[in-house]
């Protein structure tokens, strides 16, 4: 029968049955301080700060010992592995595992700690060696540490590989956005599909986008679904249902997809941050605050997916955002009338559809890799919860 005071994880490798022993991190790692590097010459030894790699110098603080980097000041909740040789700046501690403790397992412990809760400052987040050393964690035998650490190393490598793929796809999209839409002053893009040769023509957004008004006066005893739009072109988010008496602003706008099946909303104050998106079918009848204009698309004039990506270009940002900023305000705000009166270059509808479908497929691929990456991260969280005490 197991001792109730003993520590056992819920999930562990076959062959390990001994209880885990409670330790302070000061018994597990030797926490060392980073130092200024400005007196050093250029070289091939990487210098790290709380945000990661900075530059390379000709000397190392740790010549042979791998370690875990943990912020002393600033970003204190992002530990990462440091492979020797390396140098760290004075805002980054480096923790070298002591004899009998596996690096990868120890790194997993560091990832489980809620370092934000241990912040010692009322200003810039800060940690001290004493605080790090006092953190308590349960630890198994070295053999079991190596098994667990090896598993998480494989998971971390998978996450890193998928992150690189995702970053590459996003960089490729940035390149296509630059080359498949005309630069300022040009009439045609640098890259286009075969069969299209005509100059793009100037059109106002209002030629294919029109604001519609379906106002709602919120009643206290009725239930309403609210939606808003995420920044960074993150799409629509459902804010949930609320009774009218819980909604601050009583004047709202209603989404009417029955009459306007392609509806666009944006937030006047955050459209310059990518706070613009198309409303999903499940949001029909939902309400939005009055600072989010409801705009319908005429699909005989503009392609939805062409516009989706046009909104992400520098030329759109300049012509529709920067040129229309409301004066006398510290915060950028774009009124829908100025937004819709913006003039931009458009190809014919066939070319719009071709470009839109190309980017739609690319966005689907990016979303697929993002879901895969998110799933790996969730799986890692689950293992961290179940394989550690």
C-alpha positions as CSV (number, residue, x, y, z in Angstrom):
1,X,0.0,0.0,0.0
2,X,1.3,3.4,-1.0
3,X,2.3,6.0,1.6
4,X,-0.3,8.8,1.4
5,X,2.5,11.3,2.0
6,X,4.6,10.0,-0.9
7,X,4.6,11.7,-4.2
8,X,3.6,9.7,-7.4
9,X,2.7,11.1,-10.8
10,X,-0.5,9.9,-12.5
11,X,1.3,8.7,-15.6
12,X,4.8,7.2,-15.7
13,X,7.1,4.9,-17.7
14,X,6.9,1.1,-17.0
15,X,9.4,-0.1,-14.4
16,X,9.4,3.0,-12.2
17,X,7.5,2.7,-8.9
18,X,9.5,4.6,-6.3
19,X,8.0,7.8,-4.8
20,X,9.3,11.2,-6.0
21,X,11.3,13.2,-3.5
22,X,10.5,16.9,-2.7
23,X,13.5,19.2,-3.4
24,X,14.2,22.9,-3.5
25,X,15.5,24.1,-6.9
26,X,18.7,25.2,-5.1
27,X,19.4,21.5,-4.6
28,X,18.7,20.8,-8.3
29,X,20.5,23.6,-10.1
30,X,23.3,26.1,-9.6
31,X,21.9,29.5,-10.6
32,X,24.5,31.8,-12.0
33,X,24.3,35.5,-13.1
34,X,24.8,36.8,-16.5
35,X,27.2,39.7,-17.2
36,X,27.7,42.6,-19.5
37,X,29.3,41.6,-22.9
38,X,30.3,45.0,-24.3
39,X,34.0,44.7,-23.5
40,X,34.1,41.5,-25.6
41,X,35.1,41.3,-29.3
42,X,33.0,39.8,-32.1
43,X,33.3,36.0,-32.3
44,X,31.2,32.8,-32.6
45,X,29.9,32.4,-29.0
46,X,26.2,33.3,-28.8
47,X,25.0,35.9,-26.3
48,X,21.5,35.5,-25.0
49,X,19.1,37.8,-23.2
50,X,15.5,37.3,-22.0
51,X,14.2,37.5,-25.5
52,X,16.7,35.0,-26.9
53,X,19.8,35.3,-29.1
54,X,21.3,38.8,-29.4
55,X,24.8,38.5,-31.1
56,X,28.0,36.6,-30.9
57,X,31.3,37.3,-29.0
58,X,34.7,35.7,-28.5
59,X,34.3,34.5,-24.9
60,X,31.9,32.2,-23.0
61,X,30.4,32.4,-19.5
62,X,29.7,28.7,-19.7
63,X,32.2,26.8,-21.9
64,X,31.0,23.2,-21.4
65,X,27.9,23.2,-19.3
66,X,24.4,23.4,-20.9
67,X,21.9,25.3,-18.8
68,X,18.4,26.8,-18.5
69,X,18.0,30.5,-19.1
70,X,15.5,32.3,-16.8
71,X,14.9,36.0,-16.7
72,X,16.2,38.1,-13.8
73,X,14.4,41.2,-15.0
74,X,11.8,41.8,-17.7
75,X,10.6,38.6,-19.2
76,X,10.8,36.2,-16.3
77,X,8.3,33.6,-17.5
78,X,10.0,32.3,-20.6
79,X,12.7,29.8,-19.6
80,X,14.6,28.2,-22.5
81,X,17.6,25.8,-23.0
82,X,21.1,27.2,-23.5
83,X,23.6,25.0,-25.2
84,X,27.2,25.5,-24.3
85,X,29.3,27.5,-25.1
86,X,27.3,30.7,-24.5
87,X,27.2,34.0,-22.7
88,X,24.2,35.6,-21.0
89,X,23.5,39.3,-20.3
90,X,22.9,40.5,-16.7
91,X,19.1,40.3,-17.0
92,X,19.3,36.6,-17.7
93,X,20.3,33.9,-15.1
94,X,21.6,30.6,-16.3
95,X,20.8,27.5,-14.2
96,X,23.2,24.5,-14.5
97,X,21.8,21.2,-13.3
98,X,23.8,19.7,-10.5
99,X,25.2,16.1,-10.6
100,X,22.3,13.6,-10.6
101,X,19.8,15.9,-12.3
102,X,18.9,15.7,-16.0
103,X,18.9,18.9,-18.0
104,X,15.8,18.2,-20.0
105,X,13.8,17.0,-17.0
106,X,14.9,20.1,-15.0
107,X,13.9,22.3,-18.0
108,X,10.4,20.7,-17.8
109,X,10.2,21.7,-14.1
110,X,11.1,25.3,-15.0
111,X,8.3,25.3,-17.5
112,X,5.8,24.2,-15.0
113,X,6.5,26.9,-12.4
114,X,4.3,30.0,-12.5
115,X,7.2,32.5,-12.4
116,X,4.8,35.5,-12.7
117,X,3.4,34.7,-9.3
118,X,6.9,34.9,-7.9
119,X,7.5,38.4,-9.3
120,X,9.3,40.5,-6.6
121,X,8.8,43.9,-8.1
122,X,5.9,46.4,-8.4
123,X,7.4,47.7,-11.6
124,X,9.5,45.7,-14.1
125,X,9.0,41.9,-13.4
126,X,12.0,40.6,-11.4
127,X,13.3,37.4,-9.9
128,X,16.2,36.8,-7.5
129,X,18.5,33.7,-7.0
130,X,17.0,33.2,-3.6
131,X,13.4,33.0,-5.0
132,X,14.4,30.6,-7.7
133,X,16.3,28.4,-5.2
134,X,13.4,28.3,-2.8
135,X,10.9,26.9,-5.4
136,X,9.9,23.3,-4.3
137,X,9.5,20.5,-6.8
138,X,9.1,16.7,-6.6
139,X,11.9,14.8,-8.4
140,X,12.3,11.1,-9.2
141,X,15.5,9.0,-9.7
142,X,18.0,10.1,-12.4
143,X,17.0,7.2,-14.6
144,X,13.4,8.2,-14.6
145,X,14.3,11.9,-15.1
146,X,16.3,10.9,-18.2
147,X,13.3,8.9,-19.6
148,X,10.9,11.8,-19.0
149,X,13.3,14.5,-20.2
150,X,13.9,12.5,-23.4
151,X,10.2,12.3,-24.1
152,X,9.7,16.1,-23.7
153,X,12.8,16.8,-25.7
154,X,11.2,14.9,-28.7
155,X,7.9,16.8,-28.1
156,X,9.8,20.2,-28.0
157,X,11.7,19.3,-31.2
158,X,8.3,18.5,-32.9
159,X,6.9,21.8,-31.7
160,X,9.9,23.7,-32.9
161,X,9.8,22.1,-36.3
162,X,6.2,22.8,-36.7
163,X,6.7,26.4,-35.5
164,X,9.4,26.8,-38.2
165,X,7.1,25.5,-40.9
166,X,4.3,27.9,-39.8
167,X,6.7,30.9,-39.6
168,X,7.9,30.0,-43.1
169,X,4.4,29.9,-44.5
170,X,3.5,33.2,-42.9
171,X,6.7,34.8,-44.4
172,X,5.8,33.3,-47.8
173,X,2.4,34.9,-47.5
174,X,3.9,38.3,-46.7
175,X,6.1,37.9,-49.9
176,X,3.0,37.1,-52.0
177,X,1.1,40.0,-50.6
178,X,3.9,42.3,-51.7
179,X,4.2,40.9,-55.2
180,X,0.6,40.1,-56.1
181,X,-0.7,43.6,-55.3
182,X,0.6,46.7,-57.1
183,X,3.1,48.8,-55.2
184,X,2.5,52.5,-54.7
185,X,2.5,54.2,-58.1
186,X,2.3,51.0,-60.2
187,X,-0.8,49.9,-62.2
188,X,0.0,46.2,-62.2
189,X,1.5,43.8,-59.6
190,X,5.0,42.3,-60.0
191,X,3.5,38.7,-60.0
192,X,0.3,37.7,-61.6
193,X,-1.5,34.7,-63.1
194,X,-1.1,33.8,-66.8
195,X,-3.8,35.3,-69.1
196,X,-4.2,38.6,-67.2
197,X,-2.4,41.6,-68.7
198,X,-4.7,44.7,-68.3
199,X,-3.9,47.5,-65.9
200,X,-5.7,47.5,-62.6
201,X,-8.3,50.3,-62.3
202,X,-9.0,52.8,-59.5
203,X,-12.2,52.2,-57.7
204,X,-13.7,53.4,-54.5
205,X,-14.5,50.7,-51.9
206,X,-18.1,52.1,-51.9
207,X,-18.5,50.7,-55.4
208,X,-18.8,47.2,-54.0
209,X,-19.2,47.8,-50.2
210,X,-22.2,49.5,-48.6
211,X,-23.0,50.2,-45.0
212,X,-26.4,48.9,-43.8
213,X,-28.1,50.0,-40.6
214,X,-30.3,47.7,-38.6
215,X,-30.4,49.4,-35.2
216,X,-31.5,47.6,-32.0
217,X,-32.6,49.3,-28.8
218,X,-31.6,46.7,-26.2
219,X,-34.4,45.7,-23.8
220,X,-33.5,44.7,-20.2
221,X,-35.5,41.5,-20.1
222,X,-34.3,40.0,-23.4
223,X,-31.3,37.9,-24.2
224,X,-28.8,38.9,-26.9
225,X,-25.7,37.4,-28.5
226,X,-22.8,39.8,-28.9
227,X,-19.9,39.5,-31.3
228,X,-16.8,41.5,-31.9
229,X,-13.8,41.4,-34.2
230,X,-10.3,40.3,-33.2
231,X,-7.2,42.4,-34.1
232,X,-4.5,41.1,-36.4
233,X,-7.1,39.8,-38.9
234,X,-8.1,37.2,-36.4
235,X,-11.7,37.1,-37.5
236,X,-14.9,37.3,-35.5
237,X,-15.2,36.2,-31.9
238,X,-18.5,35.4,-30.1
239,X,-18.7,37.3,-26.8
240,X,-21.5,35.1,-25.6
241,X,-25.1,35.8,-24.6
242,X,-26.2,38.4,-22.1
243,X,-29.4,39.8,-20.8
244,X,-30.1,43.3,-21.9
245,X,-29.7,44.7,-18.4
246,X,-26.1,43.5,-18.4
247,X,-25.3,45.3,-21.6
248,X,-23.8,48.8,-21.1
249,X,-24.7,50.5,-24.3
250,X,-28.4,50.2,-25.2
251,X,-28.0,51.2,-28.8
252,X,-26.6,48.3,-30.8
253,X,-26.5,47.2,-34.5
254,X,-27.9,43.8,-35.6
255,X,-26.2,41.5,-38.0
256,X,-28.6,40.6,-40.9
257,X,-27.1,37.8,-42.9
258,X,-30.5,36.8,-44.4
259,X,-30.6,40.1,-46.3
260,X,-26.8,40.7,-46.5
261,X,-25.2,37.3,-46.6
262,X,-21.6,38.7,-47.0
263,X,-21.3,41.1,-44.1
264,X,-18.1,42.8,-43.0
265,X,-17.5,44.6,-39.7
266,X,-14.6,46.6,-38.3
267,X,-13.9,48.5,-35.2
268,X,-13.3,52.2,-35.9
269,X,-10.5,52.4,-33.3
270,X,-8.7,49.2,-34.2
271,X,-9.1,48.7,-37.9
272,X,-5.5,49.9,-38.3
273,X,-4.5,47.0,-36.1
274,X,-6.3,44.5,-38.3
275,X,-9.6,44.7,-36.5
276,X,-11.7,43.9,-39.5
277,X,-13.4,40.6,-40.6
278,X,-16.3,38.8,-42.3
279,X,-19.2,37.6,-40.1
280,X,-19.7,33.9,-39.9
281,X,-23.1,32.3,-40.7
282,X,-23.7,31.3,-37.1
283,X,-23.6,34.9,-36.1
284,X,-26.8,35.9,-37.9
285,X,-29.0,38.0,-35.6
286,X,-26.2,38.8,-33.2
287,X,-25.5,42.4,-32.1
288,X,-22.5,44.6,-32.2
289,X,-21.8,48.0,-30.6
290,X,-22.3,51.1,-32.7
291,X,-18.6,51.7,-33.2
292,X,-18.5,48.5,-35.4
293,X,-20.1,49.4,-38.8
294,X,-22.0,46.7,-40.6
295,X,-21.1,46.6,-44.3
296,X,-22.4,44.4,-47.0
297,X,-20.5,43.1,-50.1
298,X,-21.7,43.2,-53.6
299,X,-20.1,40.0,-55.0
300,X,-20.7,41.1,-58.6
301,X,-18.1,43.9,-58.0
302,X,-15.6,42.5,-55.5
303,X,-14.3,39.1,-54.6
304,X,-14.6,38.4,-50.8
305,X,-11.2,36.6,-50.6
306,X,-9.5,39.2,-52.7
307,X,-10.7,41.9,-50.4
308,X,-9.7,39.8,-47.3
309,X,-6.1,39.9,-48.5
310,X,-6.1,43.4,-49.9
311,X,-6.9,44.6,-46.4
312,X,-3.6,43.1,-45.3
313,X,-1.4,45.0,-47.8
314,X,0.6,48.2,-47.1
315,X,-1.1,50.0,-50.0
316,X,-4.5,49.5,-48.3
317,X,-3.1,50.6,-44.9
318,X,-1.8,53.8,-46.5
319,X,-4.8,54.7,-48.7
320,X,-7.7,53.5,-46.4
321,X,-6.2,54.0,-43.0
322,X,-3.4,56.5,-42.7
323,X,-5.0,58.9,-45.2
324,X,-8.3,58.8,-43.3
325,X,-7.2,59.2,-39.7
326,X,-9.5,61.4,-37.6
327,X,-7.6,64.6,-36.5
328,X,-7.4,65.8,-33.0
329,X,-7.3,62.4,-31.4
330,X,-4.5,60.5,-29.7
331,X,-6.1,57.2,-30.9
332,X,-6.5,56.4,-34.6
333,X,-10.2,56.2,-35.5
334,X,-11.5,55.6,-39.0
335,X,-15.1,56.6,-39.8
336,X,-16.9,54.2,-42.2
337,X,-17.7,57.0,-44.6
338,X,-14.1,57.8,-45.1
339,X,-13.2,54.1,-45.2
340,X,-15.7,53.5,-48.0
341,X,-14.7,56.5,-50.0
342,X,-11.1,55.2,-50.1
343,X,-9.8,54.7,-53.7
344,X,-7.7,51.6,-54.5
345,X,-6.6,49.6,-57.5
346,X,-8.6,46.6,-58.6
347,X,-8.3,44.0,-61.4
348,X,-11.3,42.6,-63.2
349,X,-13.5,40.2,-61.2
350,X,-12.0,37.1,-62.8
351,X,-8.5,38.0,-61.7
352,X,-9.8,39.0,-58.2
353,X,-11.3,35.5,-57.9
354,X,-8.1,33.9,-59.0
355,X,-6.0,35.9,-56.5
356,X,-8.6,35.4,-53.7
357,X,-8.7,31.6,-54.2
358,X,-4.9,31.4,-54.2
359,X,-4.7,33.2,-50.8
360,X,-7.7,31.3,-49.4
361,X,-5.8,28.0,-50.1
362,X,-2.6,29.4,-48.5
363,X,-4.6,30.6,-45.5
364,X,-6.2,27.2,-45.1
365,X,-2.7,25.6,-45.1
366,X,-1.5,28.1,-42.5
367,X,-4.6,27.4,-40.4
368,X,-4.0,23.7,-40.7
369,X,-0.4,24.0,-39.4
370,X,-1.5,26.4,-36.7
371,X,-4.0,23.8,-35.4
372,X,-1.4,21.1,-35.5
373,X,1.0,23.3,-33.5
374,X,-1.7,24.2,-31.0
375,X,-2.6,20.5,-30.6
376,X,1.1,19.6,-29.9
377,X,1.3,22.4,-27.3
378,X,-1.9,21.1,-25.7
379,X,-0.6,17.6,-25.7
380,X,2.6,18.8,-24.0
381,X,0.5,20.6,-21.3
382,X,-1.4,17.4,-20.7
383,X,1.8,15.4,-20.3
384,X,3.3,18.0,-18.0
385,X,0.2,17.8,-15.8
386,X,0.1,14.0,-15.7
387,X,3.8,13.0,-15.7
388,X,4.9,15.4,-12.9
389,X,3.9,15.6,-9.3
